[in-house]
Structures are given as structure tokens and as C-alpha cells.
């Protein structure tokens, strides 16, 4: 999958179910929903990484 960019959030197809690991994967529907609530398109790389890390935590 490579590095994730803020502008690519809308194009990622979520997995069907959450895998329930300790740190959620990037394609998890929960993570994508949380990122969708944020305005990721206008964020710089540093801010986006912080939001992504927070969205992936349990």
C-alpha cells in the first residue's frame, strides 16, 4: 500500500470488517470513518500523521 497521503483518504476502499488488532490497520472501516470526520485534505503532512496515529489507536 505504501505511504498514505491526506488527499488519498477518499479513494481508499475499506475492508469489510475490523480485524480487531491492538493497532488498527489503515484500511479498517473505523479508521477511515474517523479520518473522514477530520478535514484531511487541507492538512499538512505532520498534522495528518498525528490525526492518523490517533485514529488507529484503540
C-alpha positions as CSV (number, residue, x, y, z in Angstrom):
1,X,0.0,0.0,0.0
2,X,2.9,2.4,0.6
3,X,2.8,5.7,2.3
4,X,-0.7,7.2,2.9
5,X,-1.3,10.8,1.9
6,X,-4.1,13.0,3.1
7,X,-5.6,13.5,-0.4
8,X,-5.9,9.7,-0.9
9,X,-8.3,9.1,2.0
10,X,-11.5,9.4,-0.1
11,X,-10.3,6.8,-2.6
12,X,-9.4,4.0,-0.2
13,X,-11.8,1.1,-0.2
14,X,-12.4,-0.1,3.4
15,X,-12.2,-3.7,4.4
16,X,-15.4,-5.5,5.2
17,X,-14.7,-5.9,8.9
18,X,-12.4,-4.6,11.5
19,X,-9.6,-7.1,12.3
20,X,-9.6,-6.2,16.0
21,X,-5.8,-5.9,16.4
22,X,-4.3,-3.8,19.0
23,X,-3.4,-1.1,16.5
24,X,-6.0,-0.8,13.7
25,X,-4.8,-1.0,10.1
26,X,-5.2,1.9,7.7
27,X,-7.9,0.2,5.6
28,X,-10.1,-0.5,8.7
29,X,-13.6,1.0,8.3
30,X,-13.3,2.5,11.8
31,X,-10.1,4.3,10.9
32,X,-11.4,5.6,7.6
33,X,-14.6,6.9,9.3
34,X,-12.6,8.7,11.9
35,X,-10.4,10.3,9.2
36,X,-13.4,11.2,7.2
37,X,-14.7,13.3,10.1
38,X,-11.5,15.4,10.0
39,X,-10.7,17.8,7.2
40,X,-7.7,15.8,6.0
41,X,-7.4,17.3,2.6
42,X,-6.2,20.7,3.9
43,X,-3.8,19.3,6.5
44,X,0.0,19.4,6.2
45,X,1.9,16.1,6.4
46,X,2.8,16.5,10.1
47,X,-0.8,17.2,11.3
48,X,-2.2,14.4,9.1
49,X,0.3,11.9,10.7
50,X,-0.9,12.9,14.2
51,X,-4.6,12.5,13.3
52,X,-3.8,9.1,11.6
53,X,-2.0,7.9,14.7
54,X,-4.9,8.9,16.9
55,X,-7.4,7.3,14.7
56,X,-5.6,4.0,14.7
57,X,-5.3,3.7,18.5
58,X,-7.8,1.6,20.4
